[in-house]
Amino acid sequence: MTADPYGDERLVGLYDGDNPPGDDHAYFLSLAAGARKVVDFGCGTGLLTRAFVAPGRVVVGVDPSATMLGYARRQPGAEEVTWVDGDASAIEATGDADLVVSSGNTMMHISDDDLPWVLDNLAAALRPGGVISFESRNPAARAWEQWSPEASYYERNTPVGHLREWLEVTEVDNGRVVFDAHNVFVDGTNAVYTTVLYFRTTDEIRAALRTAGFENIEVYAGWHQEPLTDEARLLVFRATKS
Ligand SMILES: C[S@@+](CC[C@H](N)C(=O)[O-])C[C@H]1O[C@@H](n2cnc3c(N)ncnc32)[C@H](O)[C@@H]1O
């Protein structure tokens, strides 16, 4: 098993500042109107998860990264959320959730072999008519081509000191992209974290959703129901459990 790419306490502490609430959060929160139970799959630091908290609503955040979930558990209001350590196998098949979301491209961390059972488990958490929604990067936009040391190099001052950062893609194979994130701290140490992402086409994700028992599958090119184009960078999926 590879090391957790979200396993560095210093970088996890910077995550919410680097990924503040935006149109994505507003979109996911709008889906929760009237929901009595929401599951946030791959919830990370829990910034969005905690925003789902509302009177009478059960909110569950699931993530396999002990570092991310540990951070989430220490945040104000964290006690209102049920945090679950683990991957989709840790999600109970309660069949009563109104909404399952997976933000921050978490679904791209799921391998092609794992995607069927992961979607099955997410479906099993939902009630019939319950909604699943998540985003995924469009392989046609080839985002990984920007992840070179030259294109991605950045220096900044952070609460954990001066940081030099860059990305370097090491493998691209049929939608499976492996890259190293380099983080050089002020003491000169370079913390390198390897991530594997799976870029899938609209058709591949539609088919996987259908096989897992989802219907009314909608795909947009952004958070405001932008129509899909071949060049879209982002694919936003929404479907209901049959
Ligand atoms: C980019 S972060 C997104 C976190 C959060 N959803 C957000 O929007 O900020 C990706 C998250 O996916 C989680 N992750 C990685 N592999 C996973 C898996 N197999 N199942 C569930 N979550 C996973 C990571 O631990 C990490 O917290």
PDBQT file of the ligand as one rigid body, heavy atoms in Angstrom, charges set to zero:
ROOT
HETATM    1  C1  LIG A 301      -8.733  16.154  -2.539  1.00  0.00    +0.000 C 
HETATM    2  S1  LIG A 301      -9.259  15.421  -1.051  1.00  0.00    +0.000 S 
HETATM    3  C2  LIG A 301     -10.954  15.992  -0.988  1.00  0.00    +0.000 C 
HETATM    4  C3  LIG A 301     -11.447  16.118   0.423  1.00  0.00    +0.000 C 
HETATM    5  C4  LIG A 301     -12.814  16.766   0.557  1.00  0.00    +0.000 C 
HETATM    6  N1  LIG A 301     -13.856  15.941  -0.017  1.00  0.00    +0.000 N 
HETATM    7  C5  LIG A 301     -12.816  18.148  -0.079  1.00  0.00    +0.000 C 
HETATM    8  O1  LIG A 301     -13.660  18.421  -0.930  1.00  0.00    +0.000 OA
HETATM    9  O2  LIG A 301     -11.999  18.958   0.326  1.00  0.00    +0.000 OA
HETATM   10  C6  LIG A 301      -9.445  13.710  -1.468  1.00  0.00    +0.000 C 
HETATM   11  C7  LIG A 301      -9.861  12.857  -0.295  1.00  0.00    +0.000 C 
HETATM   12  O3  LIG A 301     -10.134  11.552  -0.785  1.00  0.00    +0.000 OA
HETATM   13  C8  LIG A 301      -9.757  10.646   0.213  1.00  0.00    +0.000 C 
HETATM   14  N2  LIG A 301      -9.598   9.316  -0.359  1.00  0.00    +0.000 N 
HETATM   15  C9  LIG A 301      -8.522   8.792  -0.983  1.00  0.00    +0.000 A 
HETATM   16  N3  LIG A 301      -8.759   7.522  -1.327  1.00  0.00    +0.000 NA
HETATM   17  C10 LIG A 301     -10.019   7.240  -0.935  1.00  0.00    +0.000 A 
HETATM   18  C11 LIG A 301     -10.834   6.068  -0.989  1.00  0.00    +0.000 A 
HETATM   19  N4  LIG A 301     -10.397   4.937  -1.542  1.00  0.00    +0.000 N 
HETATM   20  N5  LIG A 301     -12.065   6.135  -0.445  1.00  0.00    +0.000 NA
HETATM   21  C12 LIG A 301     -12.514   7.289   0.120  1.00  0.00    +0.000 A 
HETATM   22  N6  LIG A 301     -11.787   8.414   0.210  1.00  0.00    +0.000 NA
HETATM   23  C13 LIG A 301     -10.561   8.381  -0.312  1.00  0.00    +0.000 A 
HETATM   24  C14 LIG A 301      -8.465  11.233   0.763  1.00  0.00    +0.000 C 
HETATM   25  O4  LIG A 301      -8.120  10.705   2.026  1.00  0.00    +0.000 OA
HETATM   26  C15 LIG A 301      -8.796  12.713   0.784  1.00  0.00    +0.000 C 
HETATM   27  O5  LIG A 301      -9.304  13.118   2.023  1.00  0.00    +0.000 OA
ENDROOT
TORSDOF 0
